[in-house]
Amino acid sequence: MKLDISYIENELKKRCNLPYVWNRKQNDTWDDATKFIYKTMSWEALLVQIEEQQKEHNFPTQDFFNYAINRWYNFWSAQAVEKIFTDLPGFAPNPNPVEDHYDFRWLGERIDHKTSIFPKGFGENYAFAKAHKTELIQWFYKHQSTGQRFHLNNRLFIVVHDQNGEHWKLKAEIELIKSIIEPYGKQKTPAVMEVLSLEEGKETMADIIWVSR
């Protein structure tokens, strides 16, 4: 499927008209039930798929709706971000990301990426986090989701922060994210990444790219 990041941005912004609510913790069972998001780029087509799946499995209507649209939103934002990276010199997409657990190679290094809202649970403000990014990186690894999504591999975190507190809406601002990722990817190398010891016998490289408005 060819990715048009302008089209994706337009579709993602349709979701921004609704509140961002998680009625239940992310889990493998509901992830399996919402796998249709991976092949559904259109917002309107998504709504049809959600209704069909909800009726088939008899899930709680509003809970399932919120779960599906949030997964769709986060997935397609991540796909657009990955496209931005892999269009840059020195970056190459992973042909088998499901099995190998990385998104792309950056000058040969295997890297995963994750766009995350600035977390309330970190306990410090945005200025503190920017001045102490290693602490926030460690916080992200410690508090990541469990189940199928958990790993301690190399990662670039794209941290979005909105002065009005609606951090999640920045995941739809693909052109803004692109304007920040491109200079980072062109001017830096993996040597700028923090080297962490998160598990015995293994070093993990990580860094943060800050996106704010």
PALO-776671 format. One record per residue: x, z, y of N, C-alpha, C in turn; residue number from 1. Coordinates in steps of 0.02 Angstrom, whole numbers, plus 50000, padded with zeros to 5 digits. Example, Ala and Ser with C-alpha at 12.3 -4.5 7.8 and 13.67 -1.06 7.14 Angstrom:
BEGIN
(atom (50660 50390 49716) (50615 50390 49775) (50660 50390 49835) 1)
(atom (50642 50354 49888) (50684 50357 49947) (50645 50394 50002) 2)
//
This chain:
BEGIN
(atom (50042 50000 49940) (50000 50000 50000) (50044 50000 50063) 1)
(atom (50035 49949 50105) (50075 49945 50166) (50049 49995 50217) 2)
(atom (50095 50030 50248) (50076 50081 50297) (50082 50056 50368) 3)
(atom (50029 50063 50405) (50028 50048 50477) (50018 50115 50512) 4)
(atom (50072 50140 50543) (50067 50208 50570) (50019 50213 50629) 5)
(atom (50008 50158 50664) (49959 50159 50718) (49888 50167 50690) 6)
(atom (49875 50131 50635) (49810 50138 50602) (49800 50208 50575) 7)
(atom (49852 50235 50544) (49847 50303 50517) (49833 50353 50573) 8)
(atom (49868 50346 50629) (49856 50392 50685) (49783 50389 50708) 9)
(atom (49756 50329 50713) (49687 50321 50734) (49639 50355 50685) 10)
(atom (49652 50347 50620) (49608 50378 50569) (49615 50454 50571) 11)
(atom (49676 50479 50576) (49686 50552 50578) (49650 50584 50636) 12)
(atom (49649 50551 50693) (49618 50580 50752) (49542 50586 50744) 13)
(atom (49512 50548 50699) (49441 50556 50685) (49427 50623 50653) 14)
(atom (49474 50648 50614) (49466 50713 50583) (49472 50770 50634) 15)
(atom (49507 50757 50689) (49520 50810 50739) (49457 50831 50777) 16)
(atom (49402 50795 50768) (49339 50815 50800) (49306 50873 50764) 17)
(atom (49330 50890 50705) (49302 50945 50666) (49351 51003 50664) 18)
(atom (49326 51065 50657) (49372 51123 50654) (49415 51121 50591) 19)
(atom (49474 51151 50596) (49520 51154 50539) (49509 51220 50503) 20)
(atom (49474 51216 50447) (49455 51276 50409) (49474 51268 50336) 21)
(atom (49510 51317 50310) (49522 51321 50237) (49477 51377 50211) 22)
(atom (49428 51360 50169) (49383 51411 50142) (49411 51443 50079) 23)
(atom (49463 51413 50051) (49493 51442 49992) (49567 51422 49988) 24)
(atom (49605 51462 49952) (49676 51450 49944) (49688 51386 49905) 25)
(atom (49740 51348 49925) (49755 51286 49890) (49774 51301 49818) 26)
(atom (49747 51261 49772) (49759 51273 49701) (49760 51208 49662) 27)
(atom (49790 51210 49603) (49800 51149 49564) (49734 51118 49541) 28)
(atom (49684 51159 49526) (49619 51133 49502) (49585 51090 49555) 29)
(atom (49582 51116 49616) (49550 51077 49669) (49595 51020 49693) 30)
(atom (49660 51029 49687) (49705 50972 49702) (49690 50914 49655) 31)
(atom (49681 50928 49591) (49666 50875 49542) (49599 50842 49559) 32)
(atom (49552 50880 49582) (49485 50853 49597) (49484 50811 49660) 33)
(atom (49536 50817 49701) (49538 50779 49764) (49595 50728 49765) 34)
(atom (49615 50705 49706) (49669 50656 49703) (49651 50589 49735) 35)
(atom (49587 50578 49746) (49565 50516 49779) (49593 50509 49849) 36)
(atom (49615 50563 49879) (49642 50558 49947) (49703 50514 49951) 37)
(atom (49740 50509 49895) (49803 50472 49896) (49792 50397 49904) 38)
(atom (49733 50373 49888) (49719 50301 49893) (49665 50286 49945) 39)
(atom (49648 50335 49984) (49594 50327 50033) (49621 50339 50103) 40)
(atom (49637 50285 50139) (49667 50293 50205) (49614 50297 50260) 41)
(atom (49556 50268 50249) (49503 50266 50299) (49463 50331 50299) 42)
(atom (49449 50356 50359) (49408 50416 50366) (49337 50406 50338) 43)
(atom (49307 50348 50354) (49239 50335 50331) (49236 50331 50255) 44)
(atom (49285 50297 50224) (49287 50293 50151) (49298 50361 50120) 45)
(atom (49337 50403 50153) (49349 50471 50129) (49284 50510 50123) 46)
(atom (49242 50505 50174) (49179 50543 50174) (49135 50523 50114) 47)
(atom (49135 50459 50097) (49097 50435 50040) (49125 50465 49975) 48)
(atom (49191 50463 49968) (49223 50490 49908) (49210 50565 49900) 49)
(atom (49213 50601 49954) (49202 50674 49951) (49132 50688 49925) 50)
(atom (49082 50653 49952) (49013 50665 49931) (49004 50650 49857) 51)
(atom (49034 50595 49834) (49027 50576 49764) (49058 50628 49718) 52)
(atom (49119 50651 49735) (49154 50699 49693) (49120 50768 49694) 53)
(atom (49095 50787 49751) (49061 50852 49757) (49000 50853 49711) 54)
(atom (48962 50800 49711) (48902 50797 49670) (48920 50795 49595) 55)
(atom (48974 50759 49579) (48994 50752 49509) (49016 50819 49480) 56)
(atom (49054 50858 49519) (49083 50920 49494) (49044 50982 49514) 57)
(atom (48994 50973 49558) (48952 51029 49581) (48994 51084 49615) 58)
(atom (49043 51062 49655) (49082 51110 49694) (49040 51134 49754) 59)
(atom (49055 51194 49781) (49022 51215 49843) (49032 51163 49898) 60)
(atom (48978 51140 49927) (48980 51080 49970) (49029 51087 50029) 61)
(atom (49020 51138 50070) (49062 51144 50130) (49134 51161 50113) 62)
(atom (49143 51204 50063) (49211 51221 50042) (49249 51159 50018) 63)
(atom (49216 51119 49977) (49249 51060 49950) (49262 51009 50005) 64)
(atom (49215 51002 50051) (49224 50955 50107) (49285 50974 50148) 65)
(atom (49289 51038 50167) (49346 51060 50207) (49412 51052 50169) 66)
(atom (49411 51069 50106) (49472 51064 50065) (49496 50991 50062) 67)
(atom (49450 50945 50051) (49468 50875 50043) (49492 50844 50109) 68)
(atom (49457 50858 50164) (49478 50827 50227) (49545 50855 50251) 69)
(atom (49558 50919 50236) (49622 50948 50256) (49679 50919 50214) 70)
(atom (49669 50911 50149) (49720 50881 50107) (49733 50809 50129) 71)
(atom (49680 50772 50142) (49686 50702 50164) (49725 50699 50230) 72)
(atom (49707 50741 50276) (49740 50742 50342) (49814 50757 50335) 73)
(atom (49831 50807 50297) (49902 50826 50289) (49940 50772 50250) 74)
(atom (49908 50742 50200) (49942 50691 50161) (49959 50630 50202) 75)
(atom (49910 50603 50238) (49922 50541 50274) (49966 50551 50335) 76)
(atom (49964 50610 50365) (50013 50626 50418) (50083 50625 50388) 77)
(atom (50091 50656 50329) (50156 50657 50296) (50180 50587 50277) 78)
(atom (50134 50545 50255) (50152 50476 50238) (50178 50438 50298) 79)
(atom (50145 50448 50355) (50167 50415 50416) (50236 50441 50438) 80)
(atom (50246 50506 50433) (50311 50535 50451) (50366 50508 50405) 81)
(atom (50352 50504 50341) (50401 50477 50294) (50418 50405 50311) 82)
(atom (50368 50366 50330) (50379 50296 50350) (50425 50293 50411) 83)
(atom (50416 50338 50458) (50459 50340 50517) (50531 50351 50496) 84)
(atom (50543 50399 50452) (50611 50413 50428) (50640 50353 50392) 85)
(atom (50603 50325 50344) (50632 50274 50301) (50640 50206 50335) 86)
(atom (50611 50198 50394) (50624 50138 50434) (50689 50143 50473) 87)
(atom (50720 50202 50474) (50782 50212 50511) (50843 50193 50469) 88)
(atom (50897 50170 50502) (50959 50156 50465) (50985 50219 50431) 89)
(atom (51010 50212 50370) (51037 50269 50334) (50987 50307 50292) 90)
(atom (50923 50288 50297) (50870 50321 50258) (50842 50271 50207) 91)
(atom (50828 50295 50147) (50799 50253 50094) (50746 50293 50057) 92)
(atom (50687 50264 50047) (50633 50300 50012) (50650 50313 49939) 93)
(atom (50624 50366 49912) (50631 50381 49841) (50580 50339 49803) 94)
(atom (50602 50298 49755) (50555 50257 49718) (50512 50296 49669) 95)
(atom (50530 50359 49655) (50492 50399 49607) (50486 50472 49631) 96)
(atom (50452 50484 49688) (50451 50551 49717) (50414 50603 49676) 97)
(atom (50366 50583 49635) (50328 50631 49596) (50372 50667 49546) 98)
(atom (50416 50630 49513) (50459 50660 49462) (50523 50690 49491) 99)
(atom (50550 50660 49543) (50616 50680 49568) (50613 50732 49624) 100)
(atom (50554 50744 49652) (50544 50798 49701) (50587 50791 49763) 101)
(atom (50594 50730 49787) (50622 50720 49854) (50589 50658 49883) 102)
(atom (50588 50654 49950) (50552 50600 49983) (50596 50540 49999) 103)
(atom (50658 50553 50019) (50703 50498 50036) (50775 50521 50031) 104)
(atom (50820 50472 50032) (50891 50487 50038) (50913 50476 50110) 105)
(atom (50952 50523 50134) (50981 50517 50201) (51056 50515 50192) 106)
(atom (51084 50456 50202) (51156 50445 50190) (51176 50473 50122) 107)
(atom (51134 50461 50073) (51148 50480 50004) (51120 50547 49983) 108)
(atom (51105 50591 50031) (51079 50657 50014) (51003 50654 50001) 109)
(atom (50982 50687 49947) (50910 50690 49932) (50875 50740 49977) 110)
(atom (50825 50718 50012) (50791 50760 50061) (50715 50756 50052) 111)
(atom (50684 50814 50055) (50611 50821 50059) (50594 50832 50132) 112)
(atom (50534 50814 50153) (50514 50829 50222) (50445 50863 50220) 113)
(atom (50433 50905 50269) (50368 50939 50274) (50351 50952 50346) 114)
(atom (50293 50929 50367) (50268 50945 50434) (50228 51009 50430) 115)
(atom (50247 51058 50470) (50216 51124 50468) (50196 51146 50538) 116)
(atom (50137 51176 50544) (50119 51205 50608) (50161 51268 50620) 117)
(atom (50172 51285 50683) (50209 51346 50698) (50169 51405 50672) 118)
(atom (50198 51445 50626) (50159 51496 50590) (50150 51561 50628) 119)
(atom (50088 51584 50631) (50074 51650 50659) (50110 51705 50621) 120)
(atom (50113 51696 50555) (50142 51747 50513) (50216 51759 50522) 121)
(atom (50249 51715 50558) (50321 51723 50570) (50335 51786 50610) 122)
(atom (50288 51804 50654) (50293 51866 50691) (50334 51863 50755) 123)
(atom (50359 51804 50772) (50396 51795 50834) (50369 51734 50870) 124)
(atom (50386 51728 50935) (50360 51671 50973) (50403 51609 50962) 125)
(atom (50379 51554 50992) (50411 51489 50983) (50482 51488 51010) 126)
(atom (50492 51518 51068) (50559 51520 51098) (50608 51557 51052) 127)
(atom (50586 51612 51024) (50629 51649 50977) (50646 51606 50917) 128)
(atom (50596 51572 50890) (50607 51531 50831) (50658 51475 50844) 129)
(atom (50653 51444 50902) (50700 51390 50918) (50771 51417 50925) 130)
(atom (50778 51478 50947) (50844 51509 50955) (50870 51538 50889) 131)
(atom (50826 51547 50840) (50844 51577 50775) (50814 51536 50719) 132)
(atom (50830 51472 50717) (50795 51427 50671) (50808 51445 50597) 133)
(atom (50866 51473 50582) (50880 51491 50512) (50829 51541 50486) 134)
(atom (50809 51588 50529) (50759 51638 50508) (50693 51605 50492) 135)
(atom (50673 51555 50533) (50610 51521 50520) (50615 51478 50458) 136)
(atom (50671 51445 50447) (50680 51405 50386) (50672 51449 50324) 137)
(atom (50705 51506 50325) (50700 51552 50268) (50628 51576 50259) 138)
(atom (50593 51588 50314) (50523 51608 50310) (50481 51554 50277) 139)
(atom (50492 51491 50296) (50454 51437 50266) (50465 51432 50191) 140)
(atom (50527 51436 50169) (50540 51432 50097) (50507 51490 50060) 141)
(atom (50510 51550 50090) (50483 51609 50057) (50407 51606 50052) 142)
(atom (50375 51577 50102) (50302 51578 50105) (50269 51511 50087) 143)
(atom (50307 51466 50057) (50278 51402 50038) (50226 51411 49982) 144)
(atom (50185 51359 49972) (50134 51361 49920) (50166 51367 49851) 145)
(atom (50129 51397 49805) (50153 51402 49737) (50122 51345 49696) 146)
(atom (50131 51347 49631) (50102 51295 49588) (50143 51232 49589) 147)
(atom (50109 51175 49589) (50141 51110 49584) (50187 51096 49643) 148)
(atom (50174 51128 49699) (50209 51110 49761) (50273 51150 49773) 149)
(atom (50286 51201 49733) (50341 51247 49747) (50408 51218 49726) 150)
(atom (50457 51218 49772) (50527 51205 49753) (50572 51226 49810) 151)
(atom (50636 51231 49796) (50686 51254 49845) (50737 51199 49859) 152)
(atom (50715 51137 49860) (50761 51081 49872) (50775 51071 49946) 153)
(atom (50822 51026 49960) (50840 51009 50029) (50777 50987 50067) 154)
(atom (50771 51010 50129) (50709 50993 50165) (50720 50989 50240) 155)
(atom (50688 50940 50271) (50682 50935 50343) (50611 50958 50362) 156)
(atom (50607 51011 50400) (50543 51035 50424) (50529 51005 50493) 157)
(atom (50470 50975 50501) (50447 50953 50566) (50397 51005 50588) 158)
(atom (50416 51046 50637) (50374 51102 50658) (50337 51081 50721) 159)
(atom (50270 51082 50718) (50229 51061 50774) (50201 51123 50810) 160)
(atom (50205 51120 50876) (50184 51177 50917) (50147 51152 50979) 161)
(atom (50085 51175 50987) (50044 51156 51045) (50035 51217 51089) 162)
(atom (50046 51209 51154) (50042 51266 51200) (49972 51297 51202) 163)
(atom (49921 51257 51184) (49852 51282 51183) (49834 51314 51116) 164)
(atom (49882 51314 51070) (49870 51346 51006) (49841 51302 50951) 165)
(atom (49822 51239 50969) (49794 51194 50919) (49851 51154 50886) 166)
(atom (49896 51189 50854) (49956 51158 50826) (49938 51103 50776) 167)
(atom (49887 51114 50736) (49870 51068 50682) (49854 50998 50707) 168)
(atom (49827 50993 50768) (49809 50927 50794) (49870 50883 50808) 169)
(atom (49928 50914 50816) (49988 50875 50828) (50009 50834 50767) 170)
(atom (49984 50852 50709) (50000 50812 50649) (49971 50742 50654) 171)
(atom (49921 50733 50698) (49892 50667 50708) (49927 50627 50762) 172)
(atom (49971 50659 50800) (50006 50625 50855) (50069 50591 50827) 173)
(atom (50057 50538 50790) (50112 50505 50753) (50162 50473 50801) 174)
(atom (50140 50443 50854) (50186 50411 50901) (50230 50464 50935) 175)
(atom (50201 50521 50951) (50241 50576 50980) (50293 50599 50930) 176)
(atom (50273 50610 50868) (50320 50631 50816) (50375 50579 50808) 177)
(atom (50356 50516 50808) (50405 50462 50802) (50456 50463 50858) 178)
(atom (50434 50478 50919) (50479 50478 50977) (50531 50533 50972) 179)
(atom (50519 50583 50930) (50566 50638 50921) (50609 50629 50858) 180)
(atom (50578 50604 50805) (50615 50593 50743) (50668 50538 50750) 181)
(atom (50651 50483 50784) (50697 50427 50788) (50764 50445 50819) 182)
(atom (50767 50479 50876) (50832 50498 50903) (50870 50546 50856) 183)
(atom (50834 50591 50825) (50865 50638 50777) (50898 50599 50720) 184)
(atom (50861 50554 50690) (50886 50517 50632) (50942 50469 50649) 185)
(atom (50942 50442 50710) (50993 50394 50730) (51057 50427 50753) 186)
(atom (51051 50487 50781) (51109 50520 50812) (51142 50573 50769) 187)
(atom (51107 50595 50716) (51133 50650 50676) (51146 50628 50604) 188)
(atom (51178 50672 50566) (51190 50661 50495) (51171 50725 50457) 189)
(atom (51169 50723 50390) (51153 50784 50353) (51200 50842 50367) 190)
(atom (51257 50828 50397) (51306 50882 50412) (51278 50933 50461) 191)
(atom (51225 50914 50499) (51197 50961 50548) (51150 51012 50515) 192)
(atom (51132 51000 50452) (51083 51043 50419) (51113 51111 50400) 193)
(atom (51070 51162 50402) (51090 51229 50381) (51101 51228 50305) 194)
(atom (51151 51266 50282) (51163 51273 50210) (51143 51344 50190) 195)
(atom (51094 51348 50145) (51066 51413 50125) (51076 51425 50051) 196)
(atom (51080 51488 50032) (51083 51508 49962) (51016 51541 49944) 197)
(atom (50969 51501 49922) (50901 51525 49908) (50892 51544 49835) 198)
(atom (50936 51519 49792) (50934 51538 49721) (51005 51535 49694) 199)
(atom (51018 51574 49644) (51085 51582 49617) (51113 51515 49592) 200)
(atom (51175 51501 49614) (51209 51442 49591) (51189 51377 49624) 201)
(atom (51149 51381 49677) (51126 51319 49710) (51126 51328 49785) 202)
(atom (51151 51277 49820) (51147 51275 49893) (51092 51228 49914) 203)
(atom (51055 51248 49965) (51000 51208 49992) (51014 51191 50064) 204)
(atom (51007 51127 50082) (51015 51106 50151) (50947 51100 50185) 205)
(atom (50942 51124 50246) (50879 51121 50282) (50890 51119 50357) 206)
(atom (50842 51090 50393) (50845 51089 50466) (50773 51084 50492) 207)
(atom (50766 51096 50557) (50701 51092 50590) (50704 51039 50645) 208)
(atom (50654 50997 50647) (50642 50951 50702) (50581 50977 50739) 209)
(atom (50589 50993 50803) (50536 51025 50842) (50493 50973 50879) 210)
(atom (50428 50979 50871) (50381 50935 50906) (50332 50979 50944) 211)
(atom (50331 50973 51010) (50287 51016 51049) (50258 50978 51108) 212)
(atom (50204 51006 51135) (50174 50978 51196) (50137 51034 51232) 213)
//
